[in-house]
Amino acid sequence: MTAHAPTRSTRRPAAGGADARLPWWALALPALAFAALLSLLLGGEAEAAESPQYLARLLERLWQLLAH
């Protein structure tokens, strides 16, 4: 009986030997969490009545950044 040679994969592994590609949300979620925490630190003195407007401006700015 003859042994079959293993077939070669068309994908090349990353330098470390593992697949280094990440889904888009793996980078977006930590960035969004960082932006949310930063906004809490910077806007800590804002009144509760201003919060929805501040949040709306922040979300609008995030959408603009993601659109580019």
Contacts in CASP RR format, 6 or more apart in sequence:
PFRMAT RR
TARGET T0000
AUTHOR 0000-0000-0000
METHOD contacts of the structure
MODEL  1
MTAHAPTRSTRRPAAGGADARLPWWALALPALAFAALLSLLLGGEAEAAE
SPQYLARLLERLWQLLAH
11 19 0 8 1.000
13 19 0 8 1.000
14 20 0 8 1.000
28 66 0 8 1.000
32 62 0 8 1.000
35 58 0 8 1.000
35 62 0 8 1.000
39 54 0 8 1.000
39 58 0 8 1.000
43 54 0 8 1.000
46 54 0 8 1.000
END
